[in-house]
C-alpha cells in the first residue's frame, strides 16, 4: 500500500458510530475516502486532536433554510395555528432575494456546526443551487402547498416540473415535500410518494388529528381565514398518510409529536424529531422510547430558525440526552448521524466513520474529564466554547 498520499488523524476518542468507540484512535484518509480506523498504536498520526473527539459529520434530516432570518421573530407558541399564521405572513412579504439570502445564512450556520448531510424543505425548491454548491451532501425537498383542488393542481404541476428538471447530482438529490395534512391535498401526498423521496410534516399537534378525523377544531377557522377550507381534500388519517408515504423510495415523517407508536410506519420511512422545537412549543414528552421499542428508526432535525435558536444537530442530541436519560448514548449519537443518513438513502456514502465511506467528520472540543461512558463528553458534560473543525470528502472546511 502506498501511504505517501495518506493522512492519519487522531483524537482523544473516535466514535465511528457503527462500531465501538476508540480511545486515542486514528482515522486514515486517502483522497476523499476513509481507508482505516485503527487504535493509535497501529499508526503514527500526522495530526492530533488530544482535547477533542472525532465523530462522523452530523446529519440534519429536517430543516427549512429559507426561514433562517426568522431567529427570535416568531417565538414558538400554542395553539399551533397562531404561530403558523406568523410564519405565513413572513413568507408572503419576503422577496426572492431575501429568501435566497436566508438560505445562504442558514446553510453557513449548518456547516459551521459540523453538518455534512442536510435534508432541506425548500419553498419552490429555492435552496437547490445553494446546496449543489455547498461542501455537503443534501436532499432538497420541493415544498408543495395547496389544499383546495384548484390550488393543488397548480402546486403539483410546479412540483412535478421542478422534479423533472432536477436530475440527481452527486452532491444533491431531489425530493418532494407535500407539506402537511392541513396544507396539502391528499392527492399530492399520493402522487409524490409514487415518484420521489418525500418528507411530510405529521402529527405536530392533537388538533391536526381532530381536523383529519372530524373536520373540526382550531384548524377549521384558520383554513377558512386563509380561504382554503375544503374538507373533501383532506387526508383521512395519520395512518393513511404513513401508509401512502411508505411507498416512496424513502419517506421522512417530521415531528410526530402526537403520533401513536403503533402507527404503521414502513421500513423505508423514518421519524424525524426536532427535540428543541418540541420543547419550545411545550408539547408533552416525546414517545421516543416507545418508537424505538416498536422498531421505528428515528433521526434528528433542527426544524428552522423560526422555532429554534440555532441549527446545531449536536445540541439536538444533547437535548435528547437530557429529556430521555433512559435512551442509550450510542443510540442518540446514531440518531444524529447514521440514522439520518440511512433515512435519506445516503448511509452507503456517509453517516459513520467506516472504511470505504466519504471522509466526512467533525472534531468537537470536549471537557478535560474521564467519564465512565465517553459519550458523556459529547452529550452530557459542558462543551468548551471553542470552534469545531469539519472535514467533508477529505477536505477541511475553512
For each residue, the residues with C-beta under 8 A, 3 or more apart:
1:
2: 5
3: 6
4:
5: 2 30 31
6: 3 28 29 30 35
7: 28 29 30 46 47
8: 26 27 28 29 43 44 45 46 47
9: 26 27 28 29 45 46 47 48 49 54
10: 14 24 25 26 27 40 45 47 48 49 50
11: 14 24 25 48 49 50 52 53 54 363
12: 23 24 49 50 51 52 53 366 377
13: 21 22 23 24 25 53 54 374 377
14: 10 11 21 22 25 26 27 37 53 54 353
15: 21 53 54 55 56 333 353 374 375 378
16: 19 20 21 22 37 56 352 353 354
17: 55 56 330 333 334 337 338 351 352 353
18: 338 352 353 354
19: 16 37
20: 16
21: 13 14 15 16 25 374 375
22: 13 14 16 25 37 38 39 40
23: 12 13 40 374
24: 10 11 12 13 39 40
25: 10 11 13 14 21 22 37 38 39 40 54
26: 8 9 10 14 36 37 38 39 40 42 43 45
27: 8 9 10 14 34 36 37 54 353 359 361
28: 6 7 8 9 34 35 36 37 38 43
29: 6 7 8 9 32 33 34 35 359 391 394
30: 5 6 7 33 35 394
31: 5 394
32: 29 358 359 393 394 395
33: 29 30 355 356 357 358 359 394
34: 27 28 29 37 353 354 355 356 357 358 359
35: 6 28 29 30 355 356
36: 26 27 28 43 355
37: 14 16 19 22 25 26 27 28 34 353 354 355
38: 22 25 26 28 42 43
39: 22 24 25 26 42
40: 10 22 23 24 25 26 43 45
41:
42: 26 38 39
43: 8 26 28 36 38 40
44: 8
45: 8 9 10 26 40 48
46: 7 8 9
47: 7 8 9 10
48: 9 10 11 45
49: 9 10 11 12 52 53 54 363 389
50: 10 11 12
51: 12 365 366 368
52: 11 12 49 363 364 365 366
53: 11 12 13 14 15 49 363 364 366 374 377 378
54: 9 11 13 14 15 25 27 49 353 361 362 363 364
55: 15 17 58 114 333 337 353 361 362 364 378
56: 15 16 17 116 337 338 350 351 352 353 360 361 362
57: 114 115 116 117 136 337 350 360 361 362 390 391 392
58: 55 113 114 115 116 117 313 314 336 337 362
59: 115 116 117 118 299 300 313 336 337 338 339 340 341 344 350 351
60: 63 110 115 117 118 119 300 301 302 311 313 340
61: 119 252 270 272 299 300 301 340 343 344
62: 119 121 199 252 254 272 274 301 302 303
63: 60 106 110 118 119 120 121 301 302 303 304 311
64: 67 68 120 121 122 303 304 306
65: 68 102 103 106 107 110 118 120 122 127 130 304
66: 99 102 103 106 122 123 126 127
67: 64 70 87 90 91 102 106 304 305 306
68: 64 65 71 102 103 105 106 109 304 305 311
69: 73 98 101 102 105 305
70: 67 73 74 87 90 102 304 305 306
71: 68 305 306 309
72: 75
73: 69 70 90 306
74: 70 83 86 87 90 306 307
75: 72 280
76: 83 277 280 281 282 307
77: 82 83 281
78: 82 83 205 281 282
79: 82 83 205 207 218
80: 83 84 204 205 207 208 281
81: 84 85 207 218 219 222
82: 77 78 79 85 86
83: 74 76 77 78 79 80 86 87 281 307
84: 80 81 87 88 222
85: 81 82 88 89 222
86: 74 82 83 89 90
87: 67 70 74 83 84 90 91 306
88: 84 85 91 92 226
89: 85 86 92 93
90: 67 70 73 74 86 87 93 94 306
91: 67 87 88 94 123
92: 88 89
93: 89 90
94: 90 91 98 99 102
95: 98 99
96: 99 100 126
97: 100 101
98: 69 94 95 101 102
99: 66 94 95 96 102 103 123 126
100: 96 97 103 104 126 130
101: 69 97 98 104 105
102: 65 66 67 68 69 70 94 98 99 105 106
103: 65 66 68 99 100 106 107 122 126 127 130
104: 100 101 107 108 130
105: 68 69 101 102 108 109
106: 63 65 66 67 68 102 103 109 110 304 305 311
107: 65 103 104 110 111 118 127 130 131 134
108: 104 105 111 112
109: 68 105 106 112 113 310 311
110: 60 63 65 106 107 113 115 118 136 302 311
111: 107 108 114 115 134 135 136 390 397
112: 108 109 388
113: 58 109 110 310 311 312 313 314 315 388
114: 55 57 58 111 313 314 362 364 388 390
115: 57 58 59 60 110 111 118 136 311 313 390
116: 56 57 58 59 136 137 350 360 362 390 392
117: 57 58 59 60 136 137 138 340 341 344 346 350 351 360
118: 59 60 63 65 107 110 115 131 136 137 138 139
119: 60 61 62 63 138 139 141 199 252 272 301 340 343 344
120: 63 64 65 127 131 138 139 140 141
121: 62 63 64 141 143 177 179 199 254
122: 64 65 66 103 125 126 127 128 140 141 142 143 177
123: 66 91 99 126 143 145
124: 142 143 158 162
125: 122 128 140 142 143 162 166 174
126: 66 96 99 100 103 122 123
127: 65 66 103 107 120 122 130 131 140
128: 122 125 131 132 140 166 172 174
129: 132 133
130: 65 100 103 104 107 127 133 134
131: 107 118 120 127 128 134 136 138 140 171 172
132: 128 129 169 171 172
133: 129 130
134: 107 111 130 131 138 171
135: 111 392 393 395 397
136: 57 110 111 115 116 117 118 131 171 392
137: 116 117 118 171 172 346 349 350 358 360
138: 117 118 119 120 131 134 171 172 173
139: 118 119 120 172 173 174 175 197 199 344 346
140: 120 122 125 127 128 131 166 172 173 174 175
141: 119 120 121 122 175 176 177 197 198 199
142: 122 124 125 159 162 163 174 175 176 177
143: 121 122 123 124 125 177 179
144: 155 156 158 159 176 177 178 179 184 188 192
145: 123 151 155 179 183 184
146: 151 152 153 154 155 156 183 184 185 188
147: 151 152 182 183 184 185 223 228 230 233 234
148: 151 152 185 228 230 233
149: 152 153 185 230 233
150: 153 154
151: 145 146 147 148 154 155 185 228
152: 146 147 148 149 155 156 184 185 187 188 233
153: 146 149 150 156 157
154: 146 150 151 157 158
155: 144 145 146 151 152 158 159 184 185 188
156: 144 146 152 153 159 160 187 188 191
157: 153 154 160 161
158: 124 144 154 155 161 162
159: 142 144 155 156 162 163 176 188 192
160: 156 157 163 164 195
161: 157 158 164 165
162: 124 125 142 158 159 165 166 174
163: 142 159 160 166 174 176 195 196
164: 160 161
165: 161 162
166: 125 128 140 162 163 174
167: 174
168: 172 173 174
169: 132 172 173
170:
171: 131 132 134 136 137 138
172: 128 131 132 137 138 139 140 168 169
173: 138 139 140 168 169 197 344
174: 125 128 139 140 142 162 163 166 167 168 196 197
175: 139 140 141 142 196 197 198 199
176: 141 142 144 159 163 192 195 196 197 198 199
177: 121 122 141 142 143 144 192 198 199 200
178: 144 184 188 189 192 198 200
179: 121 143 144 145 183 184 200 201
180: 183 184 200 201 202 204 208
181: 184 200 201 202 208 211 212 234 235 238 241
182: 147 208 211 219 222 223 234
183: 145 146 147 179 180
184: 144 145 146 147 152 155 178 179 180 181 188 189
185: 146 147 148 149 151 152 155 188 189 233
186: 189 190 233 234 235 236 240
187: 152 156 190 191 233
188: 144 146 152 155 156 159 178 184 185 191 192
189: 178 184 185 186 192 193 198 200 235 241 244 245
190: 186 187 193 194 244
191: 156 187 188 194 195
192: 144 159 176 177 178 188 189 195 196 198 248
193: 189 190 196 198 244 245 246 247 248 251
194: 190 191 247 248
195: 160 163 176 191 192
196: 163 174 175 176 192 193 248 249
197: 139 141 173 174 175 176 248 249 250 251 344 345
198: 141 175 176 177 178 189 192 193 245 248 250 251 252
199: 62 119 121 139 141 175 176 177 251 252 254 272
200: 177 178 179 180 181 189 241 245 251 252 253 254
201: 179 180 181 204 254 255
202: 180 181 238 241 242 253 254 255 256 259
203: 208 209 238 253 255 256 257 258 259
204: 80 180 201 208 255 257 258
205: 78 79 80 208 257 258 283
206: 209 210 258
207: 79 80 81 210 211 217 218 219
208: 80 180 181 182 203 204 205 211 212 219 238 258
209: 203 206 212 213 237 238 258
210: 206 207 213 214 216 217 219
211: 181 182 207 208 214 215 216 217 219 220 234
212: 181 208 209 234 235 236 237 238
213: 209 210 236 237
214: 210 211 217
215: 211 220 231 234
216: 210 211 220
217: 207 210 211 214 220
218: 79 81 207 221 222
219: 81 182 207 208 210 211 222 223
220: 211 215 216 217 223 224 229
221: 218 224 225
222: 81 84 85 182 218 219 225 226
223: 147 182 219 220 226 228 229
224: 220 221 227 229
225: 221 222
226: 88 222 223 229
227: 224
228: 147 148 151 223
229: 220 223 224 226
230: 147 148 149 233 234
231: 215 234
232:
233: 147 148 149 152 185 186 187 230
234: 147 181 182 186 211 212 215 230 231
235: 181 186 189 212 240 241 244
236: 186 212 213 240
237: 209 212 213 240 241
238: 181 202 203 208 209 212 241 242 259 260 263
239: 242 243 263 264
240: 186 235 236 237 243 244
241: 181 189 200 202 235 237 238 244 245
242: 202 238 239 245 246 253 263 264 265 266 269
243: 239 240 246 264 266
244: 189 190 193 235 240 241 247
245: 189 193 198 200 241 242 248 251 253 266 269
246: 193 242 243 251 264 265 266 267 268 269
247: 193 194 244 266
248: 192 193 194 196 197 198 245 251 268 269
249: 196 197 268 345
250: 197 198 268 269 270 343 344 345
251: 193 197 198 199 200 245 246 248 266 268 269 270
252: 61 62 119 198 199 200 269 270 272 299 343 344
253: 200 202 203 242 245 256 259 265 269 270 271 272
254: 62 121 199 200 201 202 272 274 301
255: 201 202 203 204 272 273 274 277 278 303
256: 202 203 253 259 271 272 273 291
257: 203 204 205 278 281 283 284 286
258: 203 204 205 206 208 209 283
259: 202 203 238 253 256 263 271 287
260: 238 263
261: 287 290 291 293 294 296
262: 294
263: 238 239 242 259 260
264: 239 242 243 246
265: 242 246 253 269 271 296
266: 242 243 245 246 247 251 269
267: 246
268: 246 248 249 250 251
269: 242 245 246 248 250 251 252 253 265 266 297
270: 61 250 251 252 253 296 297 298 299 339 340 342 343
271: 253 256 259 265 291 296 297 298 299
272: 61 62 119 199 252 253 254 255 256 298 299 300 301 340 343
273: 255 256 278 286 288 298 299 300 301 320 335
274: 62 254 255 277 278 300 301 302 303 307 308 316
275: 278 279 286 300 316 319 320 323
276: 279 280 302 308 309 315 316 319
277: 76 255 274 280 281 302 303 307 308
278: 255 257 273 274 275 281 283 286
279: 275 276 282 283 319 323
280: 75 76 276 277 307 308
281: 76 77 78 80 83 257 277 278 307
282: 76 78 279
283: 205 257 258 278 279 286
284: 257
285: 323
286: 257 273 275 278 283 323 324
287: 259 261 290 291
288: 273 291 292 298 320 324 327
289: 292 293 324 326 327
290: 261 287 293 294
291: 256 261 271 287 288 294 296 298
292: 288 289 295 296 298 327 331
293: 261 289 290
294: 261 262 290 291
295: 292
296: 261 265 270 271 291 292
297: 269 270 271 339 342 343
298: 270 271 272 273 288 291 292 335 339
299: 59 61 252 270 271 272 273 335 336 339 340 342 343
300: 59 60 61 272 273 274 275 313 316 317 320 335 336 339 340
301: 60 61 62 63 119 254 272 273 274 313 316 340
302: 60 62 63 110 274 276 277 308 310 311 312 313 316
303: 62 63 64 255 274 277 306 307 308
304: 63 64 65 67 68 70 106 307 308
305: 67 68 69 70 71 106 308 309 310 311
306: 64 67 70 71 73 74 87 90 303
307: 74 76 83 274 277 280 281 303 304
308: 274 276 277 280 302 303 304 305 311
309: 71 276 305
310: 109 113 302 305 315
311: 60 63 68 106 109 110 113 115 302 305 308
312: 113 302 315 316
313: 58 59 60 113 114 115 300 301 302 316 317 336
314: 58 113 114 317 318 336 364 378
315: 113 276 310 312 318 319
316: 274 275 276 300 301 302 312 313 319 320 336
317: 300 313 314 320 321 332 333 335 336 378 379
318: 314 315 321 322 378 379 380
319: 275 276 279 315 316 322 323
320: 273 275 288 300 316 317 323 324 327 332 335
321: 317 318 324 325 327 329 332 379 380
322: 318 319 325
323: 275 279 285 286 319 320
324: 286 288 289 320 321 327 332
325: 321 322
326: 289
327: 288 289 292 320 321 324 331 332
328: 331 332
329: 321 332 333 373 375 376 379
330: 17 333 334 375
331: 292 327 328 334 335
332: 317 320 321 324 327 328 329 335 336 375 379
333: 15 17 55 317 329 330 336 337 375 378 379
334: 17 330 331 337 338 339
335: 273 298 299 300 317 320 331 332 339 340
336: 58 59 299 300 313 314 316 317 332 333 339 340
337: 17 55 56 57 58 59 333 334 340 341 351 352
338: 17 18 56 59 334 341 342 347 351 352
339: 59 270 297 298 299 300 334 335 336 342 343 351
340: 59 60 61 117 119 270 272 299 300 301 335 336 337 343 344 351
341: 59 117 337 338 344 346 347 349 350 351 352
342: 270 297 299 338 339 345 346 347 351
343: 61 119 250 252 270 272 297 299 339 340
344: 59 61 117 119 139 173 197 250 252 340 341
345: 197 249 250 342
346: 117 137 139 341 342 349 350 351
347: 338 341 342 350 351 352
348: 357
349: 137 341 346 357 358
350: 56 57 59 116 117 137 341 346 347 357 358 360
351: 17 56 59 117 337 338 339 340 341 342 346 347 357
352: 16 17 18 56 337 338 341 347 357
353: 14 15 16 17 18 27 34 37 54 55 56 357 361
354: 16 18 34 37 357
355: 33 34 35 36 37
356: 33 34 35
357: 33 34 348 349 350 351 352 353 354 360
358: 32 33 34 137 349 350 392 393 394
359: 27 29 32 33 34 391 392 393 394
360: 56 57 116 117 137 350 357 391 392 393
361: 27 54 55 56 57 353 390 391
362: 54 55 56 57 58 114 116 388 389 390 391
363: 11 49 52 53 54 388 389 390
364: 52 53 54 55 114 314 378 383 388
365: 51 52 383 384 386 387 388
366: 12 51 52 53 369 377 378 381 383 384
367: 377 381 382 383 384
368: 51
369: 366 377 381
370:
371: 374 376 377 380 381
372: 376
373: 329 376
374: 13 15 21 23 53 371 377
375: 15 21 329 330 332 333 378 379 380
376: 329 371 372 373 379 380 381
377: 12 13 53 366 367 369 371 374 380 381
378: 15 53 55 314 317 318 333 364 366 375 383
379: 317 318 321 329 332 333 375 376
380: 318 321 371 375 376 377
381: 366 367 369 371 376 377
382: 367
383: 364 365 366 367 378
384: 365 366 367
385:
386: 365
387: 365
388: 112 113 114 362 363 364 365
389: 49 362 363 396 397
390: 57 111 114 115 116 361 362 363 396 397
391: 29 57 359 360 361 362 394 395 396 397
392: 57 116 135 136 358 359 360 395 397
393: 32 135 358 359 360
394: 29 30 31 32 33 358 359 391
395: 32 135 391 392
396: 389 390 391
397: 111 135 389 390 391 392
398:
